[in-house]
Amino acid sequence: MAVPVLDDDVLRQVFSYLHGRDALRVALCSKRLYDLSHPRIPAVATCQSPEDLQRLHRYMTSGPEPRARYLEDFTIALPTFDYPRQTRVNFSDYWDFSQVHLIGDLLSRAQRIRRLSFERLHPCLDADPRIGPALAAMDQLVYAEFATVADGTFARLPQLGKALRCLRLSYVWDEDDALDVLEDETKTLPPLVAALTPLYRLHTLDLWNFTPPLGGASAAVARLPSIRELRLTTASVGALELVGMCPGLTSLDFSLGSGEVEGRMAPGPRWPPLRSLRLAKYREISCVVDQVSKADRLEISENVVIRTGRGDEVGALFPLLAAASPVSLSLVVTVGSVPMEFFAHVPPLTPLLQSLELSLSLTELTAENEHWLDNVPDALCALPIVFLSLVIKRTPTAQGPQRTAEDALEGLELTRKHWAEVKRLEEHRSESIAALPERLASTIPTLRFLSIAAAEPNKSNLHGQGPPKMEGSLLRLDDDALLLILSYTYGENALNIALTCKRLHNLATPRVASRAKCSQPKTFLRLCDYMLMPYSGTSSVRAKYVQVLIITSSVVEEDEDLDDDFGRLANVLSEARGLRELRCFVPLENRQCYHQIRDALLSLNCLTTLELTGVSDDTVSALCELVTIKTLVLHYRAAANPENTLVQERQATTLFVLFKTLSNLRQLTKLEVHSFDPPPMPYRPQLNGVPPLLSQFESITDISLIGISPNVLPIVQHCPSLATLAISAISHSLHQASPDHTNGSPSTSHTRWPALRRFSISTWDLELCGIDRFGTARELYIEDEPFENRLAPAPLSRALPILAPLVLSVTSRFSVGVSLAWKTLSSNTPDWSGVRLMDITVNPPGYKPWSEQWPDHVAPSLSHLPLLGLRMAIYIPAYSWRARVEDTGMREVALGGDESNSMRAAQRRKKILSTLPLRLFNVLSTLRVFAIAEEVSVGKSLQHLTGVGLGAKADREYMNAEIPAVGPNARPRQVRWDALDWTRFQPHWWCRSVNLGTPTRVTEKEGERAYRCVEDVCSSGSTPPSDLMRESLLHLLISSILNSLYHCCVCCAELVSSMSI
C-alpha cells in the first residue's frame, strides 16, 4: 500500500517518531507530507554551549511564525552557561548568565514542550523573571528535570504544569556556593511540598542531594496521593518524611549522602506497604527499619564481605527482614572459605520469601577458598524459595609468589608449582558451576526455577603468567644481538627499555627518535626543536638517529603562517643522515626556504622511500641525485593557468623530465604518480621499438598511476620488468595535442606493454588506456566504483582476450536483483574461457543483503565459466549503518533486519549459506574451492591525521609515528579479498571432496590452504583444464597427508619429551 493512501491522523502518528533531519527529508517529498511533517523538524533541540544557544535562538524565533511553537523536547545542558572558549576568566566567575534572556525568549514562545531538562534553574530564574511564568504556562509538560534547585527556587516559580508526570530535582551542591544568588539558600520540606501539592498527576519524583533537617514535616501536612515512585539519592534522613505523605507509594529508592550520618526517624505510624524497597548500603537500614511495614521486594546494592559464618557483617539486615517480610530478596556478597551460615536464620524472619537473587564473588583465589562455590547449596538449603538467580563473577587475578634472590632455581620451581595450583583452582571453579544446578535442585526441594549467570574464566589464571625469566638473561647477549632486537622498537617502548639500565640506555636511546610525525602546527615546531636538541652528555642531535619522518597536510591547513618555520625542517634534514623514509604531504616549492630544503634533501644518502606533494619539474629533476631510492611517490601540482606564463614556467610538469630522473634511479622498484597531466610527448621515429633519448627502467616492478591523463601511459612500455600495474581515475588532458605530438606512436605501431602478474584497473579506464597496448596479465582486478551500472561490459569483453587472465577479481555493484554486472558475467562468450579463479565483491542496494532472491542470480551468471576457485565478499550498504546500528546492534545490522525481523533475517542467512554452495558446485563442475566473506560488523572509519581529538598523545605524537592512510593512499570502502579487514568479515569455506561428491564445509585455515594449492596449479597457464582438475586434487591430497604427518611428528616429539622428563 502506498503511503499517500493513509489518512492524515495516521501519518501524523507515524511522523511523531521523527525530528530534525529525518523529518526534513520527509517534508521535502511532497506538499502534503510537508504540511504534516514540517512541525516535527524543530521538535527536539539540545543546547550544549553559548554558541549553540545563540544559533538556536535565531533559528527558533526568526520568521513571521516562530519555530519555537513546535518545540516539544528541549535540553539546556550545563556548558550552555560557560564563557566563550576564547575568554579567560577567574574560577569564581566561571559561570556566565548574560544570555539567559535568550532562554526566556525561547520558553515564552515554546508552550508545547513535553520534555524539559534545565540546568542552573535557580540562577536563571533570578536573571530573567520571565522564565518562571513561562514554565507555569506549559500545560503539556510531562517530564521535567531541573538542576540547581533550592527553597528560593519555588518562590520564584509560581507553579508547574499540572500535566506533569515525572519530576527530577537536583538540589544545590557545596561547590555551587560560589554563585552569589545561592548564598544563604536552604533545603527544607515545606516549600517542596507546597509546590508538589497541585500536581495531582505526578507519578515519579526523583530528588538528588535533598538534605532537609529531621522534623521539618511538622509544617507540611499536605498529602501527595498521586506519587507512586520516590527516589532519594544522596539524601538525608529528613528526606524520608516525604514517604509518609505518599499513601499510594509503591517503590522507594534511598541512599544517604557521603556527609550525612545515619539516624532514626521520630516515632510515628509506619509507611504503607511497598512493592519495592532498594537501599544503597547497609547503613541506611537503621534509617528505615522502624518505619517499614511491608515490602514485597528488598534489594541492597552494597557488596559485603562475609568473614564469619554467623553473618556479623549483615547483622543489621535481620531486623529489616522481620519488619518487611519480603517475597523477593536481592543481595551482593563476597565470600571466601567461610560458608554463608547466616542464611539459616532467614526463614523464620521471612515466611513469605519465594525468590532470591544472589551475586557472588571471591575474595582471593587460594587453596583455602577452593570450595567457595561448593558451599552454596548447603548454605541455601534452609530457604523455602521457588526461584533462585545466581550471578557468579570472575575470580580475581592471582599474584605470583615472592622469589628469593639467594636461590633462583628454587624460586623458579616454586613459581611453576604456584601457577599450576592457580590453574587447577580456576578449572575447579568451572567444574563447580557445572555441578551447581543438580546440587541445588536436590538440596532445595521447593526450587522450581533456577538461573545461573557465570562470568568466563579468568584467562590470566587459566593460562598462567608462566615462570618468569632469569634476571640478566637478556643482558647476556652481545651488543650486536641487542641492537638487532632493539631495531624493532621505537618511541615510548624504546624509552622504557632505555630507562632499565645504563647499558640498555646507550643501546636503546637512538631508537626513541627513530620515527617521527607531525600533524599540527604546534607539533611541527616541537618536533623540530626536539630533533635539533642534543642528547644528554653528547654533542649528537636526535635528528641523527631518525629513520622515518612524516609531515601531514594538516600542518598548513590549520595555520598558513609557517613559512618562516620551515627553515627548521631544512636543519633537521641536514642532520638526519640516517633517514630512510620521508613522506611530506605539504607542498614545499612555494616556501621561501625551498632551495635550502632541497639541498638538505639531496644530501640524504640512505633514503629509500620518498613521498612528496605539489611537485613540478624543478623538484623532479633534482631527485636524480637520490640514487638509493627504492619507492617514489609523487603528487603533482594542479594544472597551471595557461594565461599566466610566469607561473606556468615555474610550475611546469613534463614527462621528459620524469623519464630523465627515472633513468638515474637504478634501484627504484616502486613508482606511484598522482594527478599528473603533462603535455604529450613529441613523436619521433622509433629504433627497434624504443623512442630515442629514452632508456629502459629495468628496476621498476610496481607502478601505480592515479588521477593521471593518458599522456603518462607511455611510461609503462619502458618498464620491461614490470609485474604490478594499478591505474585509477584517468582524466582527460587539458593539453591539446598538436600534429607533431601524439600519445606515443601511431596505433598501428604501438609497443605493447610487458606481461604483468597483477593488473588493477576499472572498466571505464580500459578504453582510455587503449586496449591495443595491453599485454597479458595473470591476475586482473576490475575495480569499479560501487554504483549501479558502473561496470562497462564492452571494453571488458575486448580486453579479456588480450589480457588472458587466469585470476579475475571483479569489484563492482553486484546487487541482489538483476543488474548490469550480473548480465555481463552471464554473457556466454569465449572471452571468459581462460578464467580459473574469480573474486566478486557484492554491495547490495538495500539494507538486507541476505535476500531470498540472492541465490537465483549467482549460479546462472557463472554457469559457463571454467572456475576452479570462487570467492565472494558481501558488504553491508554504507547508508544503512548509522541509521540502524545503535538500535539493533552490529550483528542484526549485518543480518539485514531490525529487532523484529532479525530472526527471519538470520533464518534466510542460514538457508542461503547452506544452499548457495551446493547450487554453485552443481552448476560449475570444475569448481573445487568456494568462499564467502560476510560483513558482520561495522568498522571505524579511517581518521586522517588532523591532530583533533588526540588528547595528551598529541603533544608527543612525534615519538610514535605510524604511516597513516591519508589523501590518495586512504583505503576505499570496497577492497580486494586479500585486503579485507577480517575484524569486520566472517569467512566461510567449502571444498569439493576428492570423489567429486557434495561440497563439504571446512575451516578457514583448510580453505585458505586449499585455495593456495589451486592457485599454484593455475600458475602454469599451459596446463589443460582436465589436467588442472587432477593436479588440484593431487595438491589437496598431498597437502592433507603432509599436514597429518606433521601433527603426528609433533605428537611423537611431545610424547618422547614427556617420557624423558
Stockholm file with secondary structure:
# STOCKHOLM 1.0

chainA/1-1061         MAVPVLDDDVLRQVFSYLHGRDALRVALCSKRLYDLSHPRIPAVATCQSPEDLQRLHRYMTSGPEPRARYLEDFTIALPTFDYPRQTRVNFSDYWDFSQVHLIGDLLSRAQRIRRLSFERLHPCLDADPRIGPALAAMDQLVYAEFATVADGTFARLPQLGKALRCLRLSYVWDEDDALDVLEDETKTLPPLVAALTPLYRLHTLDLWNFTPPLGGASAAVARLPSIRELRLTTASVGALELVGMCPGLTSLDFSLGSGEVEGRMAPGPRWPPLRSLRLAKYREISCVVDQVSKADRLEISENVVIRTGRGDEVGALFPLLAAASPVSLSLVVTVGSVPMEFFAHVPPLTPLLQSLELSLSLTELTAENEHWLDNVPDALCALPIVFLSLVIKRTPTAQGPQRTAEDALEGLELTRKHWAEVKRLEEHRSESIAALPERLASTIPTLRFLSIAAAEPNKSNLHGQGPPKMEGSLLRLDDDALLLILSYTYGENALNIALTCKRLHNLATPRVASRAKCSQPKTFLRLCDYMLMPYSGTSSVRAKYVQVLIITSSVVEEDEDLDDDFGRLANVLSEARGLRELRCFVPLENRQCYHQIRDALLSLNCLTTLELTGVSDDTVSALCELVTIKTLVLHYRAAANPENTLVQERQATTLFVLFKTLSNLRQLTKLEVHSFDPPPMPYRPQLNGVPPLLSQFESITDISLIGISPNVLPIVQHCPSLATLAISAISHSLHQASPDHTNGSPSTSHTRWPALRRFSISTWDLELCGIDRFGTARELYIEDEPFENRLAPAPLSRALPILAPLVLSVTSRFSVGVSLAWKTLSSNTPDWSGVRLMDITVNPPGYKPWSEQWPDHVAPSLSHLPLLGLRMAIYIPAYSWRARVEDTGMREVALGGDESNSMRAAQRRKKILSTLPLRLFNVLSTLRVFAIAEEVSVGKSLQHLTGVGLGAKADREYMNAEIPAVGPNARPRQVRWDALDWTRFQPHWWCRSVNLGTPTRVTEKEGERAYRCVEDVCSSGSTPPSDLMRESLLHLLISSILNSLYHCCVCCAELVSSMSI
#=GR chainA/1-1061 SS CCGGGSCHHHHHHHHTTCCTHHHHHHHTTCHHHHHHHGGGTTSEEEECSHHHHHHHHHHHHCSSSCGGGGCCEEEECGGGGBCCTTCCCCGGGCBCCTTHHHHHHHHHHCTTCSEEEESSHHHHHHHCTTHHHHHHTCTTCCEEEEEEECHHHHHHCCCCCTTCCEEEEEECCGGGGGSGGGTTCCCCHHHHHHHHTTCTTCCEEEEESCCCCTTGGGSCCCCCTTCCEEEEEEECGGGGGGGGGCTTCCEEEEEECTTCCCCCCCSCCCCCCEEEEEESSGGGHHHHTTTCCCEEEEEEEEEEECCSTTCGGGTTHHHHHHHHCCSEEEEEEEECSSCCGGGGGHHHHCTTCCEEEEEEEESCCSGGGTTTTTTHHHHHTTCCCSEEEEEECCCCCCCCCCCCSSCHHHHHHHHHHHHHHHHHHHHHHHHHHHHHHHHHHHHCTTCCEEEEEECCCCHHHHHCCCCCCCTTTGGGSCHHHHHHHHTTCCHHHHHHHHTTCHHHHHHHHHHHTSEEEECSHHHHHHHHHHHTSBCTTSSCBGGGGCCEEEECTHHHHHCSCCTTTHHHHHHHHHHCTTCCEEEECSCCTTSTTHHHHHHHHHTCSSCCEEEEEEECHHHHHHGGGCTTCSEEEEEECCCCCTTCHHHHHHTCCCHHHHHHHHHHCTTCCEEEEESCCCCCCBCCCCBTTBCTTCCCCTTCCEEEEESCCGGGGGGGGGCTTCCEEEEECCCCCSSCCCTTBCSSSCGGGCCCCCCEEEEEECHHHHHHHCGGGCCCEEEEEEECCSSTTCCCHHHHHHHHHHHCCSEEEEESCCCSSCCHHHHHHHCCCGGGTTCCEEEEEECCSSSCSSCTTHHHHHHHHHTTSCCSEEEEEECCCGGGHHHHHHHHHHHHHHHTCCTTTHHHHHHHHHHHHHHHHHHHHHHCTTCCEEEEEEECSCCCCCCCSCCTTCGGGGGGGGGSCCCCCCGGGSCCSSCCGGGCCTTTEEEEEEEECTTSCSEEEECHHHHHHHHHHHHHHHTCTTSCHHHHHHHHHHHHHHHHHHHHHHHHHHHHHHHHHHHHC
#=GC SS_cons          CCGGGSCHHHHHHHHTTCCTHHHHHHHTTCHHHHHHHGGGTTSEEEECSHHHHHHHHHHHHCSSSCGGGGCCEEEECGGGGBCCTTCCCCGGGCBCCTTHHHHHHHHHHCTTCSEEEESSHHHHHHHCTTHHHHHHTCTTCCEEEEEEECHHHHHHCCCCCTTCCEEEEEECCGGGGGSGGGTTCCCCHHHHHHHHTTCTTCCEEEEESCCCCTTGGGSCCCCCTTCCEEEEEEECGGGGGGGGGCTTCCEEEEEECTTCCCCCCCSCCCCCCEEEEEESSGGGHHHHTTTCCCEEEEEEEEEEECCSTTCGGGTTHHHHHHHHCCSEEEEEEEECSSCCGGGGGHHHHCTTCCEEEEEEEESCCSGGGTTTTTTHHHHHTTCCCSEEEEEECCCCCCCCCCCCSSCHHHHHHHHHHHHHHHHHHHHHHHHHHHHHHHHHHHHCTTCCEEEEEECCCCHHHHHCCCCCCCTTTGGGSCHHHHHHHHTTCCHHHHHHHHTTCHHHHHHHHHHHTSEEEECSHHHHHHHHHHHTSBCTTSSCBGGGGCCEEEECTHHHHHCSCCTTTHHHHHHHHHHCTTCCEEEECSCCTTSTTHHHHHHHHHTCSSCCEEEEEEECHHHHHHGGGCTTCSEEEEEECCCCCTTCHHHHHHTCCCHHHHHHHHHHCTTCCEEEEESCCCCCCBCCCCBTTBCTTCCCCTTCCEEEEESCCGGGGGGGGGCTTCCEEEEECCCCCSSCCCTTBCSSSCGGGCCCCCCEEEEEECHHHHHHHCGGGCCCEEEEEEECCSSTTCCCHHHHHHHHHHHCCSEEEEESCCCSSCCHHHHHHHCCCGGGTTCCEEEEEECCSSSCSSCTTHHHHHHHHHTTSCCSEEEEEECCCGGGHHHHHHHHHHHHHHHTCCTTTHHHHHHHHHHHHHHHHHHHHHHCTTCCEEEEEEECSCCCCCCCSCCTTCGGGGGGGGGSCCCCCCGGGSCCSSCCGGGCCTTTEEEEEEEECTTSCSEEEECHHHHHHHHHHHHHHHTCTTSCHHHHHHHHHHHHHHHHHHHHHHHHHHHHHHHHHHHHC
//
